[in-house]
């Protein structure tokens, strides 16, 4: 286990984890952010639309993606694995990741996470931003970035044309900040 993974393991079981905060390591720094009710509600809605489960106590499933060579340990909000995935921790089996932006994580979701997920060649990355009431779907990962981007306002249906999963997501129930 790398030093970054050991730090994350020590952080996540501290008192803030029991208080509804999520701990992540981004660019070698520990980020502890509260999970607000609207944030959790959006995650549950996305998970239900994607058929992702089971859920932890707060109603949201916890996923860990460790990227020690980049000094990251991410806990994405929603992850969907390929059918027949061999390991729940293998990024090679991930076909979709979604992050719901909070005030504390805005720079991570549009910066280091976007770059890391593209570098890992995760086919679809969705950023749900309650402060702007917009969703941003990134697809076609190439060289540490995504070649295609689709933006949809809350209330619109996300149905990209270049969608390898045949994905359709409804955004009309996503709460705004």
C-alpha positions as CSV (number, residue, x, y, z in Angstrom):
1,X,0.0,0.0,0.0
2,X,1.4,3.4,-1.0
3,X,1.9,6.3,1.4
4,X,-1.1,8.1,-0.1
5,X,-3.3,5.1,0.3
6,X,-2.2,4.7,3.9
7,X,-3.0,8.4,4.6
8,X,-6.5,8.0,3.1
9,X,-7.1,4.8,5.2
10,X,-6.2,6.7,8.4
11,X,-8.4,9.7,7.5
12,X,-11.5,8.0,6.4
13,X,-12.2,6.2,9.7
14,X,-11.8,9.3,11.9
15,X,-14.7,11.1,13.4
16,X,-15.5,13.2,10.3
17,X,-16.4,10.1,8.4
18,X,-19.0,9.3,11.0
19,X,-20.3,12.9,10.7
20,X,-21.1,12.6,7.0
21,X,-17.9,14.0,5.6
22,X,-16.0,12.5,2.7
23,X,-12.2,12.3,2.7
24,X,-10.1,12.3,-0.4
25,X,-6.5,12.8,-1.3
26,X,-6.0,15.2,-4.2
27,X,-2.6,16.1,-5.5
28,X,-1.1,14.8,-2.2
29,X,-3.4,16.9,0.1
30,X,-6.2,15.6,2.3
31,X,-9.6,17.1,1.4
32,X,-12.4,16.7,4.0
33,X,-15.8,17.9,2.7
34,X,-19.3,17.6,4.2
35,X,-21.9,15.7,2.2
36,X,-25.0,17.9,2.2
37,X,-28.5,16.5,1.8
38,X,-29.0,17.9,-1.8
39,X,-25.7,16.4,-2.8
40,X,-26.8,13.0,-1.4
41,X,-30.2,13.2,-3.1
42,X,-28.6,13.8,-6.5
43,X,-26.2,10.9,-6.0
44,X,-29.1,8.6,-5.1
45,X,-31.1,9.7,-8.1
46,X,-28.1,9.1,-10.5
47,X,-27.4,5.7,-8.9
48,X,-31.0,4.7,-9.3
49,X,-31.1,5.7,-12.9
50,X,-27.9,3.7,-13.6
51,X,-28.9,0.7,-11.5
52,X,-25.9,1.1,-9.2
53,X,-25.9,-0.3,-5.7
54,X,-25.7,-1.4,-2.9
55,X,-25.8,1.7,-0.8
56,X,-24.0,2.5,2.5
57,X,-25.7,4.0,5.5
58,X,-26.1,7.5,4.1
59,X,-27.7,6.0,1.0
60,X,-24.7,6.5,-1.2
61,X,-22.3,3.8,-2.2
62,X,-18.6,4.5,-1.5
63,X,-16.0,3.8,-4.2
64,X,-12.3,4.3,-3.9
65,X,-10.1,4.9,-6.9
66,X,-6.4,5.1,-5.8
67,X,-3.9,6.7,-8.2
68,X,-0.7,6.7,-6.1
69,X,1.5,7.6,-9.0
70,X,-0.5,10.8,-9.2
71,X,-0.9,11.2,-5.4
72,X,-4.7,10.8,-5.6
73,X,-7.3,8.8,-3.8
74,X,-10.7,9.7,-5.1
75,X,-14.1,8.7,-3.7
76,X,-16.3,9.3,-6.7
77,X,-20.0,10.0,-6.1
78,X,-21.3,7.4,-8.6
79,X,-19.4,4.6,-10.4
80,X,-20.7,2.1,-12.9
81,X,-18.6,-0.9,-13.7
82,X,-18.7,-3.1,-16.8
83,X,-20.8,-6.2,-16.6
84,X,-18.6,-9.1,-15.4
85,X,-16.1,-6.8,-13.7
86,X,-13.5,-8.8,-11.9
87,X,-12.6,-6.3,-9.2
88,X,-14.6,-3.5,-7.6
89,X,-11.3,-1.5,-7.3
90,X,-10.0,-1.8,-10.8
91,X,-10.3,1.3,-12.9
92,X,-10.0,-0.8,-16.1
93,X,-13.6,-2.0,-15.4
94,X,-15.1,1.4,-14.9
95,X,-17.4,2.6,-17.7
96,X,-18.9,5.7,-16.0
97,X,-18.1,8.1,-13.2
98,X,-20.2,10.9,-11.9
99,X,-19.2,13.7,-9.5
100,X,-21.7,16.1,-7.9
101,X,-20.0,19.4,-7.4
102,X,-20.0,21.0,-3.9
103,X,-18.4,24.3,-2.9
104,X,-15.5,22.5,-1.4
105,X,-14.8,20.3,-4.4
106,X,-15.4,22.5,-7.5
107,X,-11.7,22.7,-8.5
108,X,-11.2,19.0,-8.0
109,X,-14.2,17.9,-10.2
110,X,-13.3,20.2,-13.1
111,X,-9.5,19.9,-12.7
112,X,-7.5,17.0,-11.2
113,X,-10.4,14.5,-11.4
114,X,-11.2,15.3,-15.0
115,X,-7.6,14.8,-16.0
116,X,-7.2,11.6,-14.0
117,X,-10.4,10.0,-15.3
118,X,-9.4,10.9,-18.9
119,X,-5.8,9.5,-18.3
120,X,-7.4,6.3,-17.0
121,X,-9.5,6.2,-20.2
122,X,-12.8,6.0,-18.3
123,X,-15.3,6.3,-21.2
124,X,-17.8,8.7,-19.6
125,X,-17.4,11.3,-16.9
126,X,-20.4,13.3,-15.7
127,X,-20.1,16.5,-13.6
128,X,-23.4,17.6,-12.0
129,X,-23.1,21.2,-10.9
130,X,-26.0,22.3,-8.6
131,X,-24.7,25.9,-8.3
132,X,-25.0,26.5,-12.1
133,X,-27.8,24.0,-12.6
134,X,-25.9,22.3,-15.4
135,X,-24.5,18.9,-16.2
136,X,-21.3,18.3,-18.2
137,X,-20.7,15.0,-19.8
138,X,-17.2,14.2,-21.0
139,X,-16.5,11.4,-23.4
140,X,-13.9,10.0,-25.8
141,X,-10.8,10.2,-23.5
142,X,-7.6,11.1,-25.3
143,X,-4.2,11.9,-23.9
144,X,-5.3,13.1,-20.4
145,X,-8.4,15.0,-21.6
146,X,-11.8,14.3,-23.1
147,X,-12.3,15.0,-26.8
148,X,-16.1,15.5,-26.5
149,X,-18.1,17.5,-24.1
150,X,-21.9,17.9,-23.8
151,X,-23.6,20.5,-21.5
152,X,-27.2,20.2,-20.4
153,X,-29.3,22.4,-18.1
154,X,-31.1,20.8,-15.2
155,X,-34.5,19.6,-16.6
156,X,-33.0,18.4,-19.9
157,X,-32.5,14.8,-20.7
158,X,-28.8,13.8,-21.3
159,X,-28.7,11.6,-24.4
160,X,-25.4,12.0,-26.1
161,X,-25.0,10.8,-29.7
162,X,-21.5,9.2,-29.2
163,X,-22.6,7.2,-26.1
164,X,-21.0,3.8,-25.9
165,X,-23.4,2.8,-23.1
166,X,-26.7,3.9,-24.6
167,X,-27.0,6.2,-21.6
168,X,-30.0,8.4,-21.1
169,X,-30.2,10.4,-17.9
170,X,-33.1,12.6,-16.6
171,X,-32.0,15.7,-14.7
172,X,-35.4,17.3,-13.9
173,X,-35.2,16.2,-10.2
174,X,-31.7,17.4,-9.5
175,X,-31.8,20.0,-6.7
176,X,-30.1,23.4,-7.2
177,X,-27.9,25.1,-4.6
